[in-house]
Amino acid sequence: MLPLSYRACAESDLTVQTIGHYLDGALSLGTSGLSAPVFNPATGAQQAEVALGSIADVDAVVASAVTAFESWRGSSLSTRASIMFKFRELMDASRNELAELVSLEHGKVPSDALGEIARGMENVEFACGIPALLKGEYSEQVAGGVDVYSLRQPLGVVAGITPFNFPAMVPMWMFANAIMCGNCFILKPSEKDPSAALFMAKLLSEAGLPPGVFNVLQGDKVAVDRLLEHPQVKALSFVGSTPIARYVYETGSAQGKRVQALGGAKNHMLVLADADINAAADAAVSAAYGSAGERCMAISVVVAVGAVADELIPALTERIAKIVVGPGTDPKAEMGPLVTRQHCDKVTSYLDGAEQAGATILVDGRDVSLPGDGYFLGASLIDNVTPEMQLYQDEIFGPVLALMRVDTYEEGLALINSNPYGNGTAIFTRDGGVARRFQFEVEAGMVGINVPIPVPVAAYSFGGWKSSLFGDLHMYGPDGVKFYTRNKVVTSRWPDPATSSVNLGFPVLK
């Protein structure tokens, strides 16, 4: 495995390990000489630094991928599938080690990290079947002696810009399909938790992937902007906040690139009067507070219809009180810290202003007391939230669950559909007719029926509507195959040996 010796560094050490790039199958510190600190969110202590790529570093990584593409695009589908199968086996054997690394840099507890890895591996398994998904179409004799058929071919060098909250899963959403389709992939992970990318790069190399087919570029906005403008980067995939997703999409598209940019979310869970209260409460708590709420599919708003709120609140508060907050090293911990001090302070600020805005704090995460200087905030539940409040309008991205009250299903639906985000949503009800109506009427890309986090399985594709997605194609699954390939249609005519005056060297059959 990659050296991760900074795990053993004492706080008194004057130097920390620098996490670098992965270029042509080897680690590299790059040329910029610049770096950013990497903290342990559970302790607040710096545990490493990450190199920040320069424009020259980006150009070197792209050049490596361009060279590798010349041969990789000609590799057989069976060769690609064999490598990806091997990578999947190595990932399976190393999942605990990778989960520990994710927990160390991101802060999520190991169970959340293992869940992330499992969902990412589903996409690797899907990608192993791409030989069957790259089949084109064939039409014989569309005219006299004329056949027409289609091919799906790789784009070339493609890049993925991934977020801090899923440093293992989201890259697997991207590179598994991209590489299997014959492209070379550049991963630009978050500088907050950069090591998972290197871990996977090493496993891909051990699986037999040739150097340059998968490179890791560490960096900040300098690296991102150079990838967006580089003429030899043909496509970019992005997951992050809506403002940055819009910027990536507009900038990359203006350069003639293919771009898919997944943005933020404000996911609502509509609870009807006939819902199973225990099931709804279990779902809301796990969906709102898993990974400390730092996920774009987290439920951040429960919309309670009629008097169901009065039944739901005791069930929610009872469950929230049992959540154990602590570092990933504590086997009892169910929710870890937020990723940075700055983000923790920002999430806390919504609690500071909630009561002033007229909301009611039923459970206050600020009351959680833990030793040390980690970025911890407990689970919070806020009642009487209204649409004009800032805590409703913003994507908080933390363990804060808002409760909104409506009188009817129609009012709840209108509330959800009027929100500028449309990533995911859910409904809890025993009424099949209402559930079927909801799935047709709600304006969101992913819908759960008695399922709180409707992340599609790998055979489908992930993506929202409205301000949650910029681009035409969703992430992974069938849309991922389409995104990382382009269609070519061939029209062919061959002379008939029996009638042609051209001697093709074939005997004339009579």
C-alpha positions as a Python dict, from the first residue, in 0.01 Angstrom:
ca = {
    (1, 'M'): (0, 0, 0),
    (2, 'L'): (94, 364, -24),
    (3, 'P'): (301, 504, 262),
    (4, 'L'): (73, 664, 520),
    (5, 'S'): (331, 715, 790),
    (6, 'Y'): (177, 1041, 907),
    (7, 'R'): (-71, 828, 1101),
    (8, 'A'): (208, 759, 1348),
    (9, 'C'): (340, 1116, 1368),
    (10, 'A'): (332, 1266, 1714),
    (11, 'E'): (182, 1612, 1759),
    (12, 'S'): (528, 1734, 1855),
    (13, 'D'): (673, 1639, 1517),
    (14, 'L'): (790, 1944, 1324),
    (15, 'T'): (730, 1786, 984),
    (16, 'V'): (434, 1604, 834),
    (17, 'Q'): (405, 1391, 527),
    (18, 'T'): (317, 1559, 200),
    (19, 'I'): (48, 1384, 0),
    (20, 'G'): (130, 1423, -367),
    (21, 'H'): (1, 1341, -713),
    (22, 'Y'): (-7, 1007, -894),
    (23, 'L'): (152, 1039, -1237),
    (24, 'D'): (251, 760, -1477),
    (25, 'G'): (216, 497, -1208),
    (26, 'A'): (430, 675, -947),
    (27, 'L'): (393, 930, -669),
    (28, 'S'): (501, 1286, -748),
    (29, 'L'): (517, 1605, -543),
    (30, 'G'): (477, 1824, -851),
    (31, 'T'): (644, 2154, -924),
    (32, 'S'): (441, 2425, -748),
    (33, 'G'): (601, 2401, -406),
    (34, 'L'): (261, 2494, -261),
    (35, 'S'): (58, 2284, -22),
    (36, 'A'): (-250, 2290, 199),
    (37, 'P'): (-297, 2135, 544),
    (38, 'V'): (-490, 1812, 593),
    (39, 'F'): (-658, 1787, 933),
    (40, 'N'): (-805, 1510, 1141),
    (41, 'P'): (-1161, 1638, 1196),
    (42, 'A'): (-1199, 1432, 1513),
    (43, 'T'): (-904, 1600, 1687),
    (44, 'G'): (-855, 1927, 1501),
    (45, 'A'): (-486, 1844, 1457),
    (46, 'Q'): (-299, 1871, 1128),
    (47, 'Q'): (-187, 1528, 1020),
    (48, 'A'): (-46, 1592, 672),
    (49, 'E'): (-22, 1840, 392),
    (50, 'V'): (-131, 1798, 32),
    (51, 'A'): (54, 1931, -270),
    (52, 'L'): (-136, 2185, -480),
    (53, 'G'): (-88, 2131, -850),
    (54, 'S'): (42, 2407, -1073),
    (55, 'I'): (-53, 2468, -1434),
    (56, 'A'): (266, 2280, -1531),
    (57, 'D'): (156, 1987, -1313),
    (58, 'V'): (-183, 1976, -1485),
    (59, 'D'): (-16, 1983, -1826),
    (60, 'A'): (216, 1698, -1724),
    (61, 'V'): (-74, 1483, -1605),
    (62, 'V'): (-273, 1551, -1923),
    (63, 'A'): (31, 1471, -2138),
    (64, 'S'): (68, 1139, -1957),
    (65, 'A'): (-296, 1054, -2019),
    (66, 'V'): (-276, 1155, -2386),
    (67, 'T'): (20, 924, -2439),
    (68, 'A'): (-147, 636, -2255),
    (69, 'F'): (-467, 678, -2457),
    (70, 'E'): (-289, 592, -2780),
    (71, 'S'): (-260, 230, -2672),
    (72, 'W'): (-539, 201, -2413),
    (73, 'R'): (-814, 283, -2662),
    (74, 'G'): (-698, -18, -2866),
    (75, 'S'): (-704, -257, -2571),
    (76, 'S'): (-952, -541, -2595),
    (77, 'L'): (-1273, -533, -2397),
    (78, 'S'): (-1175, -858, -2230),
    (79, 'T'): (-845, -705, -2115),
    (80, 'R'): (-1023, -406, -1965),
    (81, 'A'): (-1282, -625, -1794),
    (82, 'S'): (-1010, -851, -1650),
    (83, 'I'): (-831, -551, -1498),
    (84, 'M'): (-1151, -407, -1353),
    (85, 'F'): (-1249, -744, -1207),
    (86, 'K'): (-908, -765, -1042),
    (87, 'F'): (-945, -411, -906),
    (88, 'R'): (-1280, -507, -759),
    (89, 'E'): (-1122, -802, -579),
    (90, 'L'): (-840, -588, -443),
    (91, 'M'): (-1091, -328, -323),
    (92, 'D'): (-1293, -595, -149),
    (93, 'A'): (-984, -724, 31),
    (94, 'S'): (-872, -372, 128),
    (95, 'R'): (-1205, -215, 221),
    (96, 'N'): (-1132, -195, 594),
    (97, 'E'): (-800, -23, 534),
    (98, 'L'): (-958, 225, 295),
    (99, 'A'): (-1247, 288, 538),
    (100, 'E'): (-996, 368, 811),
    (101, 'L'): (-825, 617, 583),
    (102, 'V'): (-1155, 782, 487),
    (103, 'S'): (-1252, 807, 854),
    (104, 'L'): (-914, 956, 941),
    (105, 'E'): (-933, 1239, 685),
    (106, 'H'): (-1307, 1295, 642),
    (107, 'G'): (-1421, 1215, 995),
    (108, 'K'): (-1713, 983, 919),
    (109, 'V'): (-1738, 675, 1136),
    (110, 'P'): (-1610, 345, 986),
    (111, 'S'): (-1960, 206, 927),
    (112, 'D'): (-2043, 506, 708),
    (113, 'A'): (-1709, 475, 530),
    (114, 'L'): (-1765, 105, 464),
    (115, 'G'): (-2111, 183, 328),
    (116, 'E'): (-1960, 440, 94),
    (117, 'I'): (-1707, 189, -36),
    (118, 'A'): (-1975, -76, -88),
    (119, 'R'): (-2190, 160, -297),
    (120, 'G'): (-1887, 263, -500),
    (121, 'M'): (-1797, -99, -569),
    (122, 'E'): (-2143, -156, -713),
    (123, 'N'): (-2043, 80, -992),
    (124, 'V'): (-1718, -107, -1046),
    (125, 'E'): (-1917, -428, -1079),
    (126, 'F'): (-2149, -260, -1329),
    (127, 'A'): (-1850, -137, -1528),
    (128, 'C'): (-1716, -491, -1553),
    (129, 'G'): (-2015, -565, -1775),
    (130, 'I'): (-1953, -280, -2016),
    (131, 'P'): (-1847, -515, -2300),
    (132, 'A'): (-2216, -599, -2327),
    (133, 'L'): (-2318, -231, -2301),
    (134, 'L'): (-2088, -100, -2575),
    (135, 'K'): (-2259, -303, -2845),
    (136, 'G'): (-2374, -92, -3137),
    (137, 'E'): (-2662, -146, -3379),
    (138, 'Y'): (-2670, -292, -3730),
    (139, 'S'): (-2921, -252, -4011),
    (140, 'E'): (-2867, -473, -4316),
    (141, 'Q'): (-2970, -374, -4669),
    (142, 'V'): (-3114, -30, -4595),
    (143, 'A'): (-3071, 22, -4970),
    (144, 'G'): (-2935, -193, -5246),
    (145, 'G'): (-2606, -329, -5114),
    (146, 'V'): (-2596, -72, -4832),
    (147, 'D'): (-2564, -154, -4462),
    (148, 'V'): (-2568, 94, -4169),
    (149, 'Y'): (-2424, 33, -3825),
    (150, 'S'): (-2319, 232, -3519),
    (151, 'L'): (-2015, 230, -3290),
    (152, 'R'): (-1957, 375, -2944),
    (153, 'Q'): (-1603, 507, -2914),
    (154, 'P'): (-1407, 664, -2625),
    (155, 'L'): (-1362, 1040, -2598),
    (156, 'G'): (-994, 1043, -2503),
    (157, 'V'): (-873, 1212, -2185),
    (158, 'V'): (-1149, 1283, -1933),
    (159, 'A'): (-1137, 1424, -1580),
    (160, 'G'): (-1336, 1398, -1260),
    (161, 'I'): (-1353, 1668, -990),
    (162, 'T'): (-1487, 1504, -677),
    (163, 'P'): (-1612, 1632, -338),
    (164, 'F'): (-1483, 1578, 15),
    (165, 'N'): (-1791, 1398, 143),
    (166, 'F'): (-1743, 1074, -54),
    (167, 'P'): (-1372, 1050, -136),
    (168, 'A'): (-1397, 683, -239),
    (169, 'M'): (-1749, 637, -377),
    (170, 'V'): (-1787, 935, -609),
    (171, 'P'): (-1457, 870, -794),
    (172, 'M'): (-1579, 513, -854),
    (173, 'W'): (-1898, 661, -1001),
    (174, 'M'): (-1677, 815, -1266),
    (175, 'F'): (-1354, 634, -1341),
    (176, 'A'): (-1491, 278, -1356),
    (177, 'N'): (-1711, 355, -1658),
    (178, 'A'): (-1465, 600, -1812),
    (179, 'I'): (-1172, 358, -1811),
    (180, 'M'): (-1380, 60, -1923),
    (181, 'C'): (-1508, 265, -2217),
    (182, 'G'): (-1147, 313, -2330),
    (183, 'N'): (-1073, 660, -2192),
    (184, 'C'): (-787, 776, -1974),
    (185, 'F'): (-902, 935, -1650),
    (186, 'I'): (-764, 1220, -1437),
    (187, 'L'): (-900, 1240, -1083),
    (188, 'K'): (-887, 1574, -898),
    (189, 'P'): (-1001, 1489, -545),
    (190, 'S'): (-1086, 1731, -268),
    (191, 'E'): (-780, 1871, -94),
    (192, 'K'): (-958, 1808, 240),
    (193, 'D'): (-927, 1427, 213),
    (194, 'P'): (-687, 1347, -72),
    (195, 'S'): (-546, 1007, 26),
    (196, 'A'): (-833, 779, -82),
    (197, 'A'): (-761, 875, -442),
    (198, 'L'): (-400, 757, -412),
    (199, 'F'): (-512, 437, -239),
    (200, 'M'): (-737, 349, -534),
    (201, 'A'): (-469, 449, -784),
    (202, 'K'): (-233, 199, -628),
    (203, 'L'): (-494, -77, -642),
    (204, 'L'): (-564, -4, -1009),
    (205, 'S'): (-194, -32, -1080),
    (206, 'E'): (-175, -363, -893),
    (207, 'A'): (-472, -484, -1095),
    (208, 'G'): (-270, -431, -1413),
    (209, 'L'): (-388, -92, -1536),
    (210, 'P'): (-111, 60, -1752),
    (211, 'P'): (61, 378, -1629),
    (212, 'G'): (-109, 699, -1738),
    (213, 'V'): (-456, 551, -1780),
    (214, 'F'): (-547, 670, -1430),
    (215, 'N'): (-370, 971, -1283),
    (216, 'V'): (-440, 1168, -964),
    (217, 'L'): (-396, 1545, -965),
    (218, 'Q'): (-409, 1716, -627),
    (219, 'G'): (-494, 2083, -619),
    (220, 'D'): (-731, 2373, -576),
    (221, 'K'): (-893, 2623, -813),
    (222, 'V'): (-573, 2662, -1016),
    (223, 'A'): (-581, 2295, -1108),
    (224, 'V'): (-956, 2295, -1172),
    (225, 'D'): (-942, 2597, -1402),
    (226, 'R'): (-656, 2450, -1605),
    (227, 'L'): (-848, 2124, -1650),
    (228, 'L'): (-1151, 2323, -1762),
    (229, 'E'): (-956, 2510, -2027),
    (230, 'H'): (-707, 2243, -2136),
    (231, 'P'): (-773, 2160, -2503),
    (232, 'Q'): (-686, 1790, -2466),
    (233, 'V'): (-933, 1726, -2182),
    (234, 'K'): (-1247, 1623, -2366),
    (235, 'A'): (-1497, 1583, -2082),
    (236, 'L'): (-1538, 1669, -1714),
    (237, 'S'): (-1752, 1518, -1441),
    (238, 'F'): (-1815, 1715, -1124),
    (239, 'V'): (-1998, 1669, -794),
    (240, 'G'): (-2023, 1956, -545),
    (241, 'S'): (-2219, 2266, -454),
    (242, 'T'): (-2457, 2432, -698),
    (243, 'P'): (-2257, 2756, -745),
    (244, 'I'): (-1941, 2562, -834),
    (245, 'A'): (-2135, 2311, -1045),
    (246, 'R'): (-2276, 2600, -1248),
    (247, 'Y'): (-1928, 2750, -1286),
    (248, 'V'): (-1777, 2419, -1397),
    (249, 'Y'): (-2057, 2356, -1645),
    (250, 'E'): (-2053, 2703, -1798),
    (251, 'T'): (-1674, 2727, -1814),
    (252, 'G'): (-1619, 2376, -1951),
    (253, 'S'): (-1902, 2399, -2202),
    (254, 'A'): (-1769, 2732, -2329),
    (255, 'Q'): (-1446, 2548, -2407),
    (256, 'G'): (-1636, 2293, -2613),
    (257, 'K'): (-1614, 2015, -2356),
    (258, 'R'): (-1873, 1762, -2258),
    (259, 'V'): (-1967, 1837, -1893),
    (260, 'Q'): (-2187, 1676, -1631),
    (261, 'A'): (-2198, 1879, -1309),
    (262, 'L'): (-2403, 1762, -1012),
    (263, 'G'): (-2490, 2039, -768),
    (264, 'G'): (-2651, 2082, -429),
    (265, 'A'): (-2975, 1961, -279),
    (266, 'K'): (-3254, 2029, -34),
    (267, 'N'): (-3420, 1691, -9),
    (268, 'H'): (-3773, 1672, 132),
    (269, 'M'): (-3945, 1375, 293),
    (270, 'L'): (-4324, 1400, 275),
    (271, 'V'): (-4495, 1214, 560),
    (272, 'L'): (-4868, 1153, 522),
    (273, 'A'): (-5115, 1093, 802),
    (274, 'D'): (-5138, 720, 725),
    (275, 'A'): (-4762, 661, 736),
    (276, 'D'): (-4600, 407, 964),
    (277, 'I'): (-4462, 649, 1225),
    (278, 'N'): (-4184, 422, 1346),
    (279, 'A'): (-4066, 349, 992),
    (280, 'A'): (-4081, 718, 900),
    (281, 'A'): (-3890, 822, 1212),
    (282, 'D'): (-3621, 557, 1161),
    (283, 'A'): (-3583, 668, 800),
    (284, 'A'): (-3569, 1039, 877),
    (285, 'V'): (-3307, 1001, 1150),
    (286, 'S'): (-3078, 774, 949),
    (287, 'A'): (-3117, 985, 635),
    (288, 'A'): (-3068, 1320, 807),
    (289, 'Y'): (-2776, 1241, 1037),
    (290, 'G'): (-2579, 969, 860),
    (291, 'S'): (-2231, 1097, 770),
    (292, 'A'): (-2318, 1399, 987),
    (293, 'G'): (-2557, 1516, 716),
    (294, 'E'): (-2269, 1580, 477),
    (295, 'R'): (-2423, 1417, 172),
    (296, 'C'): (-2627, 1547, -116),
    (297, 'M'): (-2892, 1280, -66),
    (298, 'A'): (-2946, 1356, 303),
    (299, 'I'): (-3303, 1432, 408),
    (300, 'S'): (-3290, 1789, 532),
    (301, 'V'): (-3663, 1869, 547),
    (302, 'V'): (-3949, 1657, 682),
    (303, 'V'): (-4281, 1783, 549),
    (304, 'A'): (-4553, 1663, 786),
    (305, 'V'): (-4912, 1659, 661),
    (306, 'G'): (-5184, 1747, 910),
    (307, 'A'): (-5152, 1622, 1267),
    (308, 'V'): (-4886, 1363, 1185),
    (309, 'A'): (-4619, 1605, 1307),
    (310, 'D'): (-4741, 1567, 1664),
    (311, 'E'): (-4696, 1191, 1640),
    (312, 'L'): (-4368, 1214, 1455),
    (313, 'I'): (-4184, 1458, 1684),
    (314, 'P'): (-4168, 1230, 1992),
    (315, 'A'): (-4049, 942, 1774),
    (316, 'L'): (-3777, 1161, 1622),
    (317, 'T'): (-3655, 1310, 1949),
    (318, 'E'): (-3642, 967, 2112),
    (319, 'R'): (-3417, 835, 1836),
    (320, 'I'): (-3198, 1146, 1817),
    (321, 'A'): (-3124, 1119, 2188),
    (322, 'K'): (-2970, 776, 2129),
    (323, 'I'): (-2724, 887, 1858),
    (324, 'V'): (-2369, 849, 1986),
    (325, 'V'): (-2146, 1127, 1855),
    (326, 'G'): (-1772, 1065, 1858),
    (327, 'P'): (-1455, 997, 1662),
    (328, 'G'): (-1426, 708, 1422),
    (329, 'T'): (-1186, 542, 1662),
    (330, 'D'): (-1470, 495, 1910),
    (331, 'P'): (-1650, 170, 1818),
    (332, 'K'): (-1970, 304, 1977),
    (333, 'A'): (-1977, 622, 1767),
    (334, 'E'): (-2259, 650, 1513),
    (335, 'M'): (-2195, 1005, 1391),
    (336, 'G'): (-1856, 1170, 1350),
    (337, 'P'): (-1742, 1531, 1320),
    (338, 'L'): (-1789, 1770, 1032),
    (339, 'V'): (-1505, 1798, 788),
    (340, 'T'): (-1351, 2135, 888),
    (341, 'R'): (-1372, 2391, 1165),
    (342, 'Q'): (-1503, 2649, 919),
    (343, 'H'): (-1782, 2423, 800),
    (344, 'C'): (-1877, 2330, 1156),
    (345, 'D'): (-1903, 2698, 1246),
    (346, 'K'): (-2115, 2766, 938),
    (347, 'V'): (-2361, 2488, 1020),
    (348, 'T'): (-2377, 2605, 1381),
    (349, 'S'): (-2467, 2955, 1263),
    (350, 'Y'): (-2799, 2826, 1129),
    (351, 'L'): (-2888, 2713, 1480),
    (352, 'D'): (-2781, 3050, 1617),
    (353, 'G'): (-3031, 3226, 1393),
    (354, 'A'): (-3316, 2973, 1395),
    (355, 'E'): (-3509, 3102, 1695),
    (356, 'Q'): (-3460, 3463, 1590),
    (357, 'A'): (-3627, 3371, 1261),
    (358, 'G'): (-3926, 3224, 1446),
    (359, 'A'): (-3840, 2854, 1440),
    (360, 'T'): (-3842, 2624, 1742),
    (361, 'I'): (-3531, 2423, 1828),
    (362, 'L'): (-3654, 2090, 1961),
    (363, 'V'): (-3312, 1924, 1977),
    (364, 'D'): (-3002, 2146, 1989),
    (365, 'G'): (-2682, 1993, 1857),
    (366, 'R'): (-2477, 2261, 2028),
    (367, 'D'): (-2550, 2090, 2359),
    (368, 'V'): (-2333, 1791, 2269),
    (369, 'S'): (-2013, 1808, 2472),
    (370, 'L'): (-1708, 1610, 2366),
    (371, 'P'): (-1346, 1631, 2482),
    (372, 'G'): (-1081, 1765, 2250),
    (373, 'D'): (-1083, 2011, 1965),
    (374, 'G'): (-1268, 1808, 1701),
    (375, 'Y'): (-1529, 1960, 1472),
    (376, 'F'): (-1828, 1801, 1641),
    (377, 'L'): (-2190, 1911, 1632),
    (378, 'G'): (-2476, 1701, 1756),
    (379, 'A'): (-2794, 1618, 1569),
    (380, 'S'): (-3046, 1905, 1565),
    (381, 'L'): (-3421, 1910, 1501),
    (382, 'I'): (-3596, 2239, 1426),
    (383, 'D'): (-3976, 2278, 1414),
    (384, 'N'): (-4201, 2546, 1263),
    (385, 'V'): (-3964, 2615, 974),
    (386, 'T'): (-4108, 2829, 693),
    (387, 'P'): (-3993, 2878, 333),
    (388, 'E'): (-3859, 3229, 381),
    (389, 'M'): (-3611, 3123, 651),
    (390, 'Q'): (-3244, 3105, 559),
    (391, 'L'): (-3208, 2760, 711),
    (392, 'Y'): (-3467, 2637, 462),
    (393, 'Q'): (-3336, 2820, 158),
    (394, 'D'): (-2971, 2713, 197),
    (395, 'E'): (-2811, 2373, 159),
    (396, 'I'): (-2681, 2338, 515),
    (397, 'F'): (-2488, 2014, 458),
    (398, 'G'): (-2481, 1919, 823),
    (399, 'P'): (-2678, 1734, 1093),
    (400, 'V'): (-2974, 1973, 1096),
    (401, 'L'): (-3324, 1846, 1020),
    (402, 'A'): (-3604, 2097, 957),
    (403, 'L'): (-3968, 2014, 1022),
    (404, 'M'): (-4234, 2190, 815),
    (405, 'R'): (-4609, 2155, 863),
    (406, 'V'): (-4868, 2155, 583),
    (407, 'D'): (-5238, 2079, 581),
    (408, 'T'): (-5268, 1865, 269),
    (409, 'Y'): (-5075, 1645, 27),
    (410, 'E'): (-5123, 1908, -242),
    (411, 'E'): (-4967, 2176, -22),
    (412, 'G'): (-4670, 1953, 54),
    (413, 'L'): (-4620, 1870, -313),
    (414, 'A'): (-4631, 2238, -407),
    (415, 'L'): (-4372, 2317, -141),
    (416, 'I'): (-4134, 2053, -276),
    (417, 'N'): (-4184, 2152, -637),
    (418, 'S'): (-4129, 2522, -566),
    (419, 'N'): (-3784, 2456, -419),
    (420, 'P'): (-3500, 2542, -660),
    (421, 'Y'): (-3332, 2206, -593),
    (422, 'G'): (-3458, 1878, -731),
    (423, 'N'): (-3205, 1613, -637),
    (424, 'G'): (-3402, 1356, -439),
    (425, 'T'): (-3725, 1328, -244),
    (426, 'A'): (-3928, 1069, -57),
    (427, 'I'): (-4283, 997, 51),
    (428, 'F'): (-4397, 784, 342),
    (429, 'T'): (-4751, 650, 315),
    (430, 'R'): (-4952, 329, 312),
    (431, 'D'): (-5163, 454, 20),
    (432, 'G'): (-5037, 308, -308),
    (433, 'G'): (-5249, 541, -516),
    (434, 'V'): (-5106, 852, -353),
    (435, 'A'): (-4752, 714, -381),
    (436, 'R'): (-4801, 647, -751),
    (437, 'R'): (-4940, 998, -798),
    (438, 'F'): (-4642, 1144, -612),
    (439, 'Q'): (-4384, 970, -830),
    (440, 'F'): (-4540, 1129, -1138),
    (441, 'E'): (-4609, 1475, -997),
    (442, 'V'): (-4298, 1554, -793),
    (443, 'E'): (-4018, 1748, -965),
    (444, 'A'): (-3705, 1563, -859),
    (445, 'G'): (-3464, 1331, -1033),
    (446, 'M'): (-3471, 1052, -772),
    (447, 'V'): (-3781, 948, -577),
    (448, 'G'): (-3817, 717, -279),
    (449, 'I'): (-4144, 552, -178),
    (450, 'N'): (-4104, 452, 185),
    (451, 'V'): (-3730, 471, 111),
    (452, 'P'): (-3553, 774, 263),
    (453, 'I'): (-3244, 797, 43),
    (454, 'P'): (-3336, 686, -311),
    (455, 'V'): (-2983, 655, -448),
    (456, 'P'): (-3025, 441, -760),
    (457, 'V'): (-2850, 106, -787),
    (458, 'A'): (-2563, 96, -1034),
    (459, 'A'): (-2777, -35, -1321),
    (460, 'Y'): (-2959, 300, -1321),
    (461, 'S'): (-2808, 648, -1313),
    (462, 'F'): (-2772, 914, -1044),
    (463, 'G'): (-2882, 1272, -1096),
    (464, 'G'): (-3129, 1537, -998),
    (465, 'W'): (-3332, 1806, -1169),
    (466, 'K'): (-3334, 2186, -1163),
    (467, 'S'): (-3036, 2340, -977),
    (468, 'S'): (-2910, 1998, -874),
    (469, 'L'): (-2780, 1907, -1220),
    (470, 'F'): (-2611, 2096, -1501),
    (471, 'G'): (-2583, 1890, -1817),
    (472, 'D'): (-2790, 1636, -2002),
    (473, 'L'): (-2666, 1302, -1871),
    (474, 'H'): (-2672, 1168, -1518),
    (475, 'M'): (-2383, 1001, -1334),
    (476, 'Y'): (-2283, 633, -1365),
    (477, 'G'): (-2501, 350, -1498),
    (478, 'P'): (-2625, 363, -1858),
    (479, 'D'): (-2594, 743, -1872),
    (480, 'G'): (-2233, 709, -1761),
    (481, 'V'): (-2157, 484, -2057),
    (482, 'K'): (-2317, 736, -2292),
    (483, 'F'): (-2131, 1027, -2134),
    (484, 'Y'): (-1788, 868, -2172),
    (485, 'T'): (-1842, 757, -2532),
    (486, 'R'): (-1958, 916, -2854),
    (487, 'N'): (-2167, 753, -3120),
    (488, 'K'): (-2043, 700, -3474),
    (489, 'V'): (-2266, 580, -3756),
    (490, 'V'): (-2113, 401, -4054),
    (491, 'T'): (-2288, 360, -4388),
    (492, 'S'): (-2120, 101, -4610),
    (493, 'R'): (-2163, -40, -4960),
    (494, 'W'): (-1967, -330, -5101),
    (495, 'P'): (-1979, -432, -5466),
    (496, 'D'): (-2171, -750, -5540),
    (497, 'P'): (-1918, -999, -5684),
    (498, 'A'): (-2185, -1141, -5914),
    (499, 'T'): (-2264, -810, -6085),
    (500, 'S'): (-1969, -583, -6025),
    (501, 'S'): (-1717, -513, -6296),
    (502, 'V'): (-1459, -472, -6024),
    (503, 'N'): (-1250, -784, -5970),
    (504, 'L'): (-1229, -828, -5593),
    (505, 'G'): (-1047, -1158, -5619),
    (506, 'F'): (-1352, -1366, -5524),
    (507, 'P'): (-1490, -1643, -5745),
    (508, 'V'): (-1822, -1564, -5909),
    (509, 'L'): (-2085, -1801, -5778),
    (510, 'K'): (-2362, -1899, -6016),
}
